[in-house]
């Protein structure tokens, strides 16, 4: 992303905004508890009403859980862009938010009840989970501004997101996931049809 335009704007002292979105596909019965983490942090995000500190804490928890489940990662994808105007970056965040929210089975229901940590899941458990993370930040983070379709790069990217929270550099955070309910299942066919950008890891 380091084009001549980037260098020119850097010389002019302008603020560099980056907006990126990560897709991570996990598969296996063992990934079901991740839905509990995602639902809990989703509720906290709604209650936080945009408080970046609380949203960031939820992002850290999600990233840490994803890192612990790396043996179940199946495929991934990422996209993003650089902006020199805050308003343009905000528009792109909104565009990605709308797209993620319209993805298959990604409609979050804050009213649904979900099992506690020590309770078994009593419904049919999906074997596929997609996590979509959109983040906006200031400055440069090479770990997020590269192709993340390999295991090591994806691990580095998730750690970079955690660091951005602690460095207080995050400008926006959004997390969507499919399926967003415990009683829904994302089949392999639905996965291929609705998330065509995924690349096997």
Backbone bond lengths (Angstrom), bond angles and torsions (degrees), N, CA, C in turn:
res aa  C-N    CA-C-N  psi(-1)  N-CA   C-N-CA  omega(-1)  CA-C   N-CA-C  phi
1 X - - - 1.451 - - 1.525 112.13 -
2 X 1.304 117.79 -3.18 1.461 120.09 -177.36 1.528 111.19 -82.00
3 X 1.314 116.67 73.98 1.447 121.65 -180.00 1.521 109.95 -83.38
4 X 1.358 116.17 172.97 1.473 119.98 177.27 1.515 110.39 -60.13
5 X 1.356 117.11 -32.10 1.468 120.87 178.80 1.516 110.64 -65.03
6 X 1.332 116.43 -40.25 1.460 120.48 176.16 1.524 110.17 -57.67
7 X 1.325 115.65 -48.87 1.468 119.85 -177.12 1.524 111.60 -64.54
8 X 1.323 116.29 -39.29 1.469 120.83 179.04 1.527 110.64 -62.57
9 X 1.324 115.91 -46.39 1.462 119.69 -179.15 1.522 111.97 -67.89
10 X 1.328 115.82 -32.87 1.461 119.73 176.95 1.528 110.22 -63.86
11 X 1.327 115.49 -41.78 1.467 120.09 177.95 1.518 110.97 -62.36
12 X 1.324 115.86 -32.46 1.457 120.18 -179.70 1.516 112.85 -81.06
13 X 1.319 117.59 -0.37 1.460 121.41 176.63 1.516 114.13 75.88
14 X 1.323 117.85 19.51 1.457 120.24 -178.67 1.536 110.69 -81.53
15 X 1.331 115.04 151.58 1.459 120.34 -179.42 1.520 110.05 -78.76
16 X 1.310 115.69 131.93 1.468 122.73 -179.79 1.515 108.86 -96.60
17 X 1.325 116.03 121.63 1.461 121.86 176.96 1.528 108.73 -109.36
18 X 1.309 116.51 136.81 1.460 121.21 176.44 1.524 107.98 -122.64
19 X 1.319 115.04 133.53 1.466 121.42 174.25 1.522 106.78 -120.04
20 X 1.334 116.76 126.58 1.460 120.01 -178.70 1.518 110.53 -137.79
21 X 1.337 113.83 155.51 1.466 119.61 175.97 1.523 108.98 -132.81
22 X 1.332 115.97 132.98 1.463 122.78 177.84 1.523 109.23 -111.94
23 X 1.318 116.09 138.26 1.459 122.50 171.17 1.525 107.16 -113.56
24 X 1.322 117.06 130.76 1.465 120.77 175.19 1.516 108.16 -130.64
25 X 1.332 116.28 125.26 1.461 122.26 178.51 1.523 108.62 -106.71
26 X 1.325 116.08 123.79 1.453 122.70 176.28 1.525 108.83 -114.40
27 X 1.325 116.94 147.91 1.460 120.60 179.64 1.525 110.26 -139.95
28 X 1.343 115.52 142.49 1.456 121.35 178.94 1.515 110.77 130.62
29 X 1.329 116.98 152.21 1.466 121.06 -179.74 1.524 111.58 -59.98
30 X 1.313 116.64 -29.61 1.464 121.26 -174.43 1.533 112.92 -71.35
31 X 1.327 118.15 -10.50 1.470 119.06 -177.90 1.527 111.94 -87.20
32 X 1.338 118.19 -7.79 1.462 121.14 -177.80 1.530 113.75 -55.09
33 X 1.353 120.16 -41.78 1.471 118.91 179.13 1.526 113.79 -58.69
34 X 1.332 116.87 -22.68 1.465 119.86 177.80 1.522 110.78 -60.78
35 X 1.351 116.59 -31.64 1.465 119.41 178.04 1.529 111.10 -62.09
36 X 1.334 116.56 -34.10 1.460 119.86 176.64 1.519 111.35 -63.87
37 X 1.336 116.26 -43.86 1.471 121.25 178.31 1.531 109.87 -62.59
38 X 1.326 116.37 -45.44 1.463 121.11 -178.01 1.526 111.50 -64.42
39 X 1.321 117.04 -41.80 1.468 120.08 178.58 1.519 111.79 -67.55
40 X 1.321 116.98 -41.29 1.461 119.78 -179.89 1.529 111.42 -64.36
41 X 1.331 116.60 -46.22 1.467 119.53 179.39 1.530 110.77 -68.41
42 X 1.349 116.69 -28.95 1.462 119.68 176.18 1.520 111.50 -64.94
43 X 1.324 115.38 -41.60 1.477 119.65 177.33 1.524 111.00 -65.67
44 X 1.311 115.65 -41.95 1.460 119.56 178.83 1.521 110.82 -62.79
45 X 1.333 116.50 -37.31 1.466 120.49 179.10 1.527 110.78 -64.62
46 X 1.335 116.63 -40.79 1.466 119.42 177.90 1.523 110.94 -64.66
47 X 1.323 116.35 -43.30 1.465 120.61 179.63 1.530 111.36 -65.70
48 X 1.342 116.43 -30.65 1.473 120.96 -176.20 1.519 112.38 -72.40
49 X 1.333 117.13 -19.98 1.468 122.47 178.55 1.529 111.96 51.00
50 X 1.345 115.00 47.14 1.460 118.95 173.70 1.515 115.71 90.21
51 X 1.326 118.65 3.28 1.464 120.97 178.07 1.532 109.19 -66.43
52 X 1.346 116.17 110.94 1.462 120.62 -173.91 1.524 113.02 -64.15
53 X 1.315 117.77 -28.45 1.460 120.70 179.37 1.531 110.26 -64.97
54 X 1.329 115.68 -46.99 1.462 120.27 -179.74 1.529 110.33 -69.84
55 X 1.341 116.68 -41.78 1.461 120.01 177.17 1.528 110.38 -60.13
56 X 1.321 116.04 -39.81 1.464 120.60 179.68 1.515 112.50 -65.65
57 X 1.339 116.42 -38.94 1.464 120.09 177.79 1.527 110.24 -63.33
58 X 1.335 116.24 -39.52 1.457 120.15 177.06 1.519 111.43 -65.30
59 X 1.335 115.79 -39.68 1.471 120.20 178.03 1.526 110.85 -62.61
60 X 1.317 116.56 -41.59 1.466 120.55 178.56 1.521 110.43 -60.69
61 X 1.336 116.96 -45.22 1.466 120.71 179.89 1.529 111.06 -61.58
62 X 1.332 116.61 -42.30 1.464 120.88 179.51 1.521 110.48 -64.93
63 X 1.326 117.25 -45.92 1.469 120.75 -179.58 1.526 111.33 -62.76
64 X 1.329 116.83 -40.49 1.464 120.02 179.13 1.522 111.09 -64.69
65 X 1.332 117.10 -40.10 1.466 120.52 177.63 1.520 111.08 -66.48
66 X 1.321 117.12 -39.70 1.464 120.49 177.57 1.529 110.78 -62.80
67 X 1.318 116.22 -41.49 1.466 120.04 179.55 1.534 111.19 -63.96
68 X 1.334 116.90 -36.20 1.457 120.39 178.98 1.535 111.86 -70.46
69 X 1.334 116.00 -21.92 1.463 121.06 -178.05 1.525 112.11 -103.16
70 X 1.316 117.40 22.93 1.473 120.33 -172.73 1.534 113.04 -61.11
71 X 1.330 117.31 -24.19 1.470 118.43 179.45 1.528 111.94 -70.08
72 X 1.335 116.99 -12.87 1.464 120.82 179.90 1.530 112.61 -102.85
73 X 1.333 117.10 2.73 1.461 119.73 176.76 1.524 109.14 -67.34
74 X 1.319 116.20 132.82 1.461 120.90 -179.40 1.526 112.81 -112.22
75 X 1.327 115.88 -42.85 1.458 120.38 -178.22 1.519 109.36 -154.06
76 X 1.323 115.03 167.55 1.463 119.60 -176.76 1.523 109.76 -158.58
77 X 1.318 115.19 167.76 1.459 121.72 174.48 1.521 107.47 -161.76
78 X 1.310 116.39 161.19 1.462 119.68 174.65 1.516 109.55 -153.65
79 X 1.317 114.39 158.96 1.457 121.79 177.48 1.517 107.90 -152.87
80 X 1.322 116.52 165.17 1.444 119.34 178.88 1.508 111.86 173.81
81 X 1.338 114.70 178.09 1.453 119.75 179.74 1.519 109.36 -157.35
82 X 1.342 114.57 161.27 1.461 122.21 179.09 1.521 108.81 -106.80
83 X 1.328 116.58 139.40 1.466 121.83 -179.96 1.526 109.70 -132.81
84 X 1.314 114.56 151.37 1.464 120.10 177.15 1.518 111.40 -113.35
85 X 1.347 115.41 1.57 1.462 121.81 176.35 1.521 107.79 -124.00
86 X 1.321 116.34 128.45 1.460 120.41 -177.33 1.519 112.16 -60.65
87 X 1.340 116.69 -37.48 1.454 120.84 -179.27 1.522 112.43 -63.79
88 X 1.342 116.32 -40.41 1.464 120.37 178.70 1.529 110.49 -65.92
89 X 1.336 116.16 -39.80 1.463 120.04 176.98 1.521 110.17 -62.43
90 X 1.328 116.77 -41.51 1.464 121.08 178.79 1.520 112.38 -63.08
91 X 1.331 116.10 -38.40 1.473 120.08 178.10 1.527 110.47 -63.51
92 X 1.336 116.47 -39.59 1.465 119.94 -178.94 1.529 110.60 -69.91
93 X 1.331 116.65 -37.31 1.474 120.49 175.16 1.526 109.30 -58.22
94 X 1.331 116.65 -45.47 1.461 121.48 179.65 1.523 111.07 -62.40
95 X 1.328 116.21 -40.89 1.473 120.88 178.97 1.527 111.09 -61.78
96 X 1.338 116.28 -45.10 1.465 119.94 179.60 1.523 111.15 -68.30
97 X 1.341 116.34 -38.09 1.465 120.60 177.88 1.526 109.81 -58.76
98 X 1.329 116.32 -48.53 1.462 121.26 -178.51 1.521 110.89 -61.14
99 X 1.325 117.03 -43.25 1.459 120.51 179.84 1.527 110.83 -64.48
100 X 1.335 117.18 -46.27 1.469 120.35 -179.36 1.525 111.03 -61.97
101 X 1.339 116.01 -41.59 1.460 120.60 -177.58 1.522 111.92 -66.57
102 X 1.331 117.09 -25.07 1.466 120.84 -179.11 1.524 112.95 -91.95
103 X 1.317 116.78 -2.11 1.461 119.57 179.35 1.524 110.19 -66.43
104 X 1.306 115.56 158.79 1.456 122.33 -173.84 1.533 112.40 -58.56
105 X 1.336 115.78 128.04 1.472 123.61 176.70 1.524 113.82 58.15
106 X 1.337 117.48 26.40 1.472 118.58 -177.39 1.526 112.53 -103.04
107 X 1.336 116.86 12.70 1.461 119.72 -179.48 1.524 109.86 -80.91
108 X 1.317 115.86 111.15 1.458 122.73 -175.78 1.525 110.54 -79.07
109 X 1.331 116.42 132.35 1.461 122.09 177.43 1.527 108.50 -112.88
110 X 1.337 117.63 103.78 1.472 119.47 -177.59 1.518 113.75 -67.69
111 X 1.353 117.68 -13.38 1.460 120.72 -178.25 1.530 113.27 -86.05
112 X 1.338 116.29 -14.83 1.472 117.48 -176.71 1.521 110.69 -67.26
113 X 1.318 114.85 144.61 1.463 119.31 175.60 1.515 107.69 -89.96
114 X 1.329 115.65 146.41 1.453 118.98 179.10 1.519 109.78 -135.29
115 X 1.327 116.65 153.68 1.465 120.10 -175.10 1.512 112.79 -63.14
116 X 1.336 115.00 145.50 1.462 119.47 174.04 1.526 109.05 -76.71
117 X 1.326 115.64 168.54 1.466 120.40 -174.33 1.520 112.96 -55.05
118 X 1.345 117.39 -36.61 1.456 119.74 -174.87 1.532 113.17 -95.53
119 X 1.340 116.36 8.40 1.460 120.25 179.34 1.529 110.45 -104.15
120 X 1.343 116.77 138.37 1.474 118.58 177.04 1.517 110.73 -72.44
121 X 1.323 116.17 151.41 1.457 119.88 175.16 1.526 108.22 -74.03
122 X 1.330 116.94 124.75 1.460 120.58 -174.87 1.525 112.20 -100.79
123 X 1.332 117.12 4.80 1.463 120.50 179.31 1.520 108.60 -115.72
124 X 1.330 114.98 166.48 1.464 119.55 177.36 1.523 109.18 -60.58
125 X 1.304 116.15 127.98 1.458 120.97 -174.72 1.521 110.39 -98.50
126 X 1.315 116.07 132.55 1.451 120.56 177.82 1.528 110.07 -69.08
127 X 1.305 116.40 148.34 1.466 120.77 176.92 1.523 110.88 -96.71
128 X 1.329 116.47 -8.21 1.464 121.33 179.63 1.519 110.38 -122.26
129 X 1.310 116.02 134.95 1.466 121.98 174.26 1.528 107.69 -134.60
130 X 1.326 115.81 132.75 1.461 121.45 174.11 1.520 108.14 -112.55
131 X 1.316 117.30 129.48 1.459 122.47 175.14 1.528 107.55 -113.66
132 X 1.334 115.79 127.89 1.463 121.94 178.84 1.526 108.29 -115.88
133 X 1.301 117.45 116.94 1.464 122.44 -178.56 1.521 108.63 -114.24
134 X 1.318 116.97 121.94 1.465 122.48 174.57 1.521 107.80 -112.13
135 X 1.313 116.00 131.25 1.467 120.47 -179.76 1.522 109.73 -139.98
136 X 1.313 115.60 146.15 1.460 121.94 173.67 1.521 107.69 -124.57
137 X 1.322 115.96 138.25 1.463 119.96 -178.42 1.515 110.40 -149.24
138 X 1.325 114.63 165.21 1.463 120.96 176.97 1.527 109.68 -96.52
139 X 1.314 115.68 147.32 1.462 120.26 174.91 1.512 112.58 91.38
140 X 1.340 115.48 -154.48 1.459 121.78 -177.50 1.527 110.27 -122.61
141 X 1.315 116.10 138.30 1.458 122.55 173.74 1.529 106.68 -138.08
142 X 1.339 117.22 92.83 1.471 120.22 -176.11 1.530 113.46 -54.32
143 X 1.339 117.41 -32.44 1.473 120.49 -177.86 1.528 112.34 -64.65
144 X 1.339 116.96 -22.95 1.461 120.60 179.92 1.529 112.22 -101.15
145 X 1.314 116.46 -11.38 1.464 120.79 -174.50 1.526 110.91 -108.39
146 X 1.315 114.25 47.04 1.457 121.02 -179.00 1.524 108.98 -149.18
147 X 1.314 117.11 174.15 1.458 121.49 177.06 1.528 109.15 -70.50
148 X 1.324 116.44 122.32 1.467 120.45 -175.50 1.523 112.74 -103.49
149 X 1.320 117.39 18.61 1.467 120.23 -177.75 1.526 112.51 -85.74
150 X 1.334 116.65 39.50 1.460 120.59 167.56 1.527 108.27 -146.60
151 X 1.312 116.14 155.70 1.469 121.34 -170.09 1.519 113.67 -57.97
152 X 1.320 117.25 -49.59 1.461 120.27 -175.95 1.520 112.20 -64.80
153 X 1.335 116.27 -40.41 1.468 119.98 179.31 1.526 110.52 -65.37
154 X 1.331 116.48 -39.37 1.459 120.44 -179.30 1.527 111.29 -68.21
155 X 1.328 117.08 -40.38 1.472 120.22 175.62 1.525 110.60 -60.08
156 X 1.338 116.63 -44.80 1.462 121.24 -179.76 1.529 110.93 -63.39
157 X 1.331 116.74 -36.63 1.463 120.96 179.89 1.526 111.40 -66.33
158 X 1.339 117.14 -43.33 1.462 120.49 179.52 1.528 110.91 -64.86
159 X 1.324 116.46 -39.16 1.469 120.06 176.53 1.520 110.80 -65.76
160 X 1.335 116.62 -35.48 1.467 120.75 178.38 1.529 110.59 -65.98
161 X 1.335 117.28 -37.85 1.464 120.07 176.82 1.521 110.98 -63.05
162 X 1.330 116.43 -41.44 1.467 120.74 177.04 1.526 110.16 -60.02
163 X 1.331 116.33 -45.38 1.467 120.73 -179.89 1.523 112.01 -63.41
164 X 1.336 117.11 -37.91 1.467 120.25 179.22 1.526 111.01 -60.14
165 X 1.330 116.58 -37.63 1.464 119.37 177.42 1.529 110.14 -63.35
166 X 1.323 116.31 -48.97 1.465 119.12 -177.52 1.532 112.46 -68.44
167 X 1.323 116.84 -26.26 1.468 121.00 176.27 1.530 112.47 -84.23
168 X 1.336 116.50 -1.83 1.478 123.47 179.84 1.524 111.28 56.66
169 X 1.327 115.73 43.33 1.466 120.64 -179.35 1.526 112.81 -108.36
170 X 1.310 117.74 -1.81 1.458 120.64 -179.64 1.527 110.80 -77.99
171 X 1.324 115.84 134.06 1.456 122.02 178.65 1.529 111.66 -103.82
172 X 1.319 116.55 -26.37 1.464 121.46 178.48 1.522 108.99 -156.33
173 X 1.328 115.89 146.79 1.471 122.24 179.44 1.523 108.18 -140.44
174 X 1.316 115.85 131.82 1.457 120.87 174.41 1.519 108.53 -141.75
175 X 1.319 116.40 136.56 1.458 120.60 176.72 1.530 108.48 -129.62
176 X 1.312 116.32 125.09 1.459 122.27 173.04 1.529 107.89 -121.05
177 X 1.318 116.28 158.26 1.464 118.66 179.52 1.519 109.56 -153.33
178 X 1.306 114.23 153.47 1.468 121.93 179.66 1.521 108.36 -137.77
179 X 1.343 118.44 129.38 1.465 126.48 -1.74 1.528 111.09 -76.39
180 X 1.329 115.81 148.29 1.458 120.48 -177.82 1.522 112.30 -92.03
181 X 1.325 116.50 -2.73 1.468 120.91 178.68 1.527 109.68 -126.41
182 X 1.323 116.07 151.49 1.462 120.99 -178.08 1.527 112.78 -70.36
183 X 1.346 117.30 -24.08 1.457 119.35 -176.84 1.529 112.37 -94.51
184 X 1.321 117.91 10.39 1.455 121.66 178.82 1.525 109.79 -109.13
185 X 1.318 115.26 152.53 1.460 119.91 179.65 1.515 110.20 -128.96
186 X 1.304 115.54 133.80 1.462 122.33 176.55 1.525 107.32 -99.91
187 X 1.330 116.23 106.64 1.468 119.85 -177.12 1.528 110.35 -81.15
188 X 1.317 115.66 167.36 1.468 120.06 178.55 1.527 111.35 -61.55
189 X 1.331 117.45 -39.52 1.464 120.84 179.08 1.529 111.33 -65.46
190 X 1.328 116.23 -42.63 1.469 120.49 178.09 1.522 110.74 -64.17
191 X 1.303 115.31 -36.07 1.455 121.39 178.74 1.531 110.92 -61.54
192 X 1.317 116.21 -49.25 1.469 121.00 -179.39 1.525 111.47 -63.97
193 X 1.324 116.16 -38.72 1.457 120.95 -176.04 1.527 112.72 -72.70
194 X 1.323 116.54 -39.45 1.476 120.94 -171.42 1.530 114.54 -100.38
195 X 1.323 117.03 -11.87 1.461 120.29 178.83 1.537 109.09 -132.83
196 X 1.337 116.49 61.63 1.472 120.41 -173.37 1.520 114.30 -67.49
197 X 1.343 117.66 -16.30 1.467 119.38 -177.35 1.519 113.72 -78.25
198 X 1.325 117.87 -11.07 1.469 120.84 -176.53 1.531 112.18 -63.18
199 X 1.318 115.22 138.55 1.459 122.59 178.94 1.529 108.09 -119.78
200 X 1.334 118.58 128.34 1.473 120.39 -179.60 1.521 112.18 -56.94
201 X 1.336 115.22 140.15 1.477 120.11 178.90 1.526 110.15 -89.45
